Amino acid sequence: MSERTDTTRSSPAQAAWAAGHDPVAELEQLWGEVSRLLERSSPSTGSPRHWMPLTEEEDSGDAYQVRAELPGVPRACVSVEIDGRELHIQGTLDDTTRGHALRRRSGSFSYGIRIPGDVDVEGVRADLCDGVLTVRLPKTGVSTRRTIALGSD
């Protein structure tokens, strides 16, 4: 059997191509318009901005670890606090430290997490190396979980 193509019907893409439209050029034009719209709608450089760093949490057995991406943020501009079972990371990245080649976030940032278990507050350590903040929260050796017996009526 031979396949027969129907030349009387055409798809919208074929019709646009035949009419001289270049879909790639139209997509590039649309992308440019969207980019300009986003630039206009973003806050001006004079207003403060707030952002949240990318983070990951891990239970490594004897400790909880939290890593946060803070590229270009100086140590002096980062604050790490633990309050009971809550970890708070906050700081600022000033526009004056911004590079000319790459755009990056500026302004204040914060991140908070509730730690799933008890930690040794005195043993908590934080290190900022190569733009990655690593906070190690050692677990306490004391287990606080127990089974409760049910009473009868």
GIHU-V660713 format. One record per residue. N is the residue number from 1. RES is the residue in one small letter. PHI is phi in degrees with one decimal (NA if undefined). BURIAL is 1 if it has 16 or more other C-alpha atoms within 10 Angstrom, else 0. Layout:
N_RES_PHI_BURIAL + N_RES_PHI_BURIAL
This chain:
1_m_NA_0 + 2_s_-102.4_0 + 3_e_-85.3_0 + 4_r_-114.9_0 + 5_t_-95.2_0 + 6_d_-87.7_0 + 7_t_-87.0_0 + 8_t_-83.1_0 + 9_r_-105.8_0 + 10_s_-141.1_0 + 11_s_-79.6_0 + 12_p_-59.2_0 + 13_a_-66.2_0 + 14_q_-65.9_0 + 15_a_-64.5_0 + 16_a_-65.7_0 + 17_w_-63.4_0 + 18_a_-65.8_0 + 19_a_-82.1_0 + 20_g_93.7_0 + 21_h_-83.1_0 + 22_d_-107.5_0 + 23_p_-59.6_0 + 24_v_-66.6_0 + 25_a_-63.5_0 + 26_e_-64.9_0 + 27_l_-65.3_0 + 28_e_-62.1_0 + 29_q_-63.9_0 + 30_l_-61.9_0 + 31_w_-60.9_0 + 32_g_-62.6_0 + 33_e_-64.4_0 + 34_v_-63.6_0 + 35_s_-60.6_0 + 36_r_-63.2_0 + 37_l_-62.6_0 + 38_l_-65.1_0 + 39_e_-63.6_0 + 40_r_-69.0_0 + 41_s_-83.2_0 + 42_s_-74.5_0 + 43_p_-62.0_0 + 44_s_-66.5_0 + 45_t_-66.6_0 + 46_g_-79.6_0 + 47_s_-88.1_0 + 48_p_-69.4_0 + 49_r_-116.3_1 + 50_h_-128.6_0 + 51_w_-142.9_0 + 52_m_-120.5_1 + 53_p_-70.3_1 + 54_l_-69.7_0 + 55_t_-137.6_0 + 56_e_-145.5_0 + 57_e_-116.2_0 + 58_e_-147.9_0 + 59_d_-102.8_0 + 60_s_-95.9_0 + 61_g_98.3_0 + 62_d_-94.2_0 + 63_a_-155.4_1 + 64_y_-98.4_1 + 65_q_-126.2_1 + 66_v_-125.1_1 + 67_r_-119.4_1 + 68_a_-131.6_1 + 69_e_-82.9_1 + 70_l_-132.1_1 + 71_p_-64.2_1 + 72_g_78.1_1 + 73_v_-87.5_1 + 74_p_-68.0_0 + 75_r_-53.6_0 + 76_a_-65.0_0 + 77_c_-101.2_0 + 78_v_-117.2_1 + 79_s_-123.9_0 + 80_v_-123.0_1 + 81_e_-133.7_0 + 82_i_-124.6_1 + 83_d_-131.4_0 + 84_g_66.7_0 + 85_r_-104.6_0 + 86_e_-113.6_0 + 87_l_-106.2_1 + 88_h_-125.0_0 + 89_i_-120.8_1 + 90_q_-150.6_1 + 91_g_170.3_1 + 92_t_-141.5_1 + 93_l_-128.1_1 + 94_d_-78.3_1 + 95_d_-62.9_0 + 96_t_-71.2_0 + 97_t_-91.7_0 + 98_r_-74.5_0 + 99_g_-78.4_0 + 100_h_-89.9_0 + 101_a_-85.7_0 + 102_l_-117.3_0 + 103_r_-87.3_0 + 104_r_-146.4_0 + 105_r_-67.6_1 + 106_s_-142.0_1 + 107_g_105.1_0 + 108_s_-91.2_1 + 109_f_-137.2_1 + 110_s_-155.8_1 + 111_y_-152.7_1 + 112_g_-138.9_0 + 113_i_-146.8_0 + 114_r_-93.1_0 + 115_i_-74.3_1 + 116_p_-72.0_0 + 117_g_-144.8_0 + 118_d_-73.2_1 + 119_v_-124.6_1 + 120_d_-80.9_0 + 121_v_-58.5_1 + 122_e_-69.3_0 + 123_g_-95.0_0 + 124_v_-67.5_1 + 125_r_-130.3_0 + 126_a_-131.3_1 + 127_d_-140.8_0 + 128_l_-113.4_1 + 129_c_-139.0_0 + 130_d_54.5_0 + 131_g_78.5_0 + 132_v_-119.8_1 + 133_l_-89.2_1 + 134_t_-117.8_1 + 135_v_-113.6_1 + 136_r_-107.3_1 + 137_l_-117.8_1 + 138_p_-67.2_1 + 139_k_-75.4_1 + 140_t_-78.8_0 + 141_g_-77.0_0 + 142_v_-86.8_0 + 143_s_-86.9_0 + 144_t_-104.2_0 + 145_r_-94.5_0 + 146_r_-152.4_0 + 147_t_-94.5_0 + 148_i_-105.6_0 + 149_a_-75.0_0 + 150_l_-86.9_0 + 151_g_-84.2_0 + 152_s_-98.3_0 + 153_d_-73.2_0
